[in-house]
Amino acid sequence: MENLPSISDMTLGDILFANVLSPLWPLVIARPLKLFPKTLGLTPGVEGVPSREYMVRVLSDYPTHQAMLRALTGDHFASFVNHVRGKHRISPTTLKAIAGRFGPNVGPNEIAAMVHGSSNGPLLPTLLSLCGLFEAVPNLFFAKVVKAGIPCPHCGGNLIDDRDVWWTKQPLTLPKPTHDLVERMLGAILVGTGFYAYFKNVDREAFLDHIVQLAEPSKHPFGNWIENVKQSRGAASYFDLCAASADGTLLPFDENRLSKWASGGELLPLALGGRLIAGLPDAPALELDLYAARAIAFVLDLVIAATPGATAPKRKTAQDMIFRRLRTLHDHAILFIRAAQKKAQERATGQPVVS
C-alpha cells in the first residue's frame, strides 16, 4: 500500500514530478480482462499494484510502451535497450540514428539523457509517466472540483462528493480500490473532453452529454461510436459504411470485422478507426470520441474482471452501472460549472444572480 497524499491536495507540479501516476491501492481481479488482457499486469486472485501500461494501451495501438519503443527504434532497439539500462555506451553515430527515429524535436543529447541504469522494470519510465499524465492531469482538476464542492443549502454537506456512498448502493459490489480507479478514469474522461470543448469553443454541456452517451448500455462503447460514424456518413448499414471511407479510399476490413468491434468482441484499433472517419467534416471530434470509447471500454473490462465471484457479470449490467455513474459525474460537473459561472457574474456585476 503506497503512502501517498490524496491527489486532490496536489498541484500540477506535484503530479509532474512525484510518483503519483499509478493507482494508489493494490487491486485484485477475479478474471482476466477481455480486451485489455495484460494491460494491468495482474494475475487473477493475486493482489498487486496495476501497471501504468493501461494508459499506453488506451491511447495507442501498442500493448506496452516497450512495444511502442521497439516499433519506433526499429533495428536500433537492442542498442537503445542496452543504452538506457546502462549496459554499455553507444557511439555518437548510433545516438544520432536513434534520435532521428524519435523525430525532429529529439536530438542525441536527449537520447543520452534517457539512461536510468536499471536492469529491471519499465524500459523508459518517463514515457510511461507521460502517458499517465493524460489520466492524472484531468483527474487532478476533477478531484479539485469535487473537493471545492457545492454546499447543500440545508445541511451544508458537499452535494457532489458522493463517491463511496454511490458505489456501495450498486448491483455489483466492487472493492474500494477498484471503484477508486474507475472513478479516476471516468473523471478524467469528462475533464479531458471538457478541455476539448472549451478550446474548440463548442457547447460544453452538449459535448459532455454526447460523451456520456458512448457508455449507453444497449450497445458496447465501440458499437455506440460506430453508430455515431454511421450517422455522420449517412450510411444505412455496416456494409455501406465499409464500402469506402468518406475520402474515397478503400477500407482494409469488412462489415463482419466492424460487427465484431461493435459488439466488443475485439479492441477497436485507433489506426483503423481513423481510416473509417477519414474525410469526414467532424473527424477530429469523432477521433476524440474513439479515445473516450476506448477509455470507457477499459473501465468496462476492469469492472467485469474485478467483480468478485465465480461468474463474471453481464456486460449490460456492468455497463449500465458505468453509464449511470458517468451521468452522475456529468451532472455534478455541470452543476459546478453553472455555480462557478454564477459566482463570476456576481463578482463582475456586484449584484446577486437569481437562479
Beta strands, then each sheet from edge to edge (+ up, - down):
end
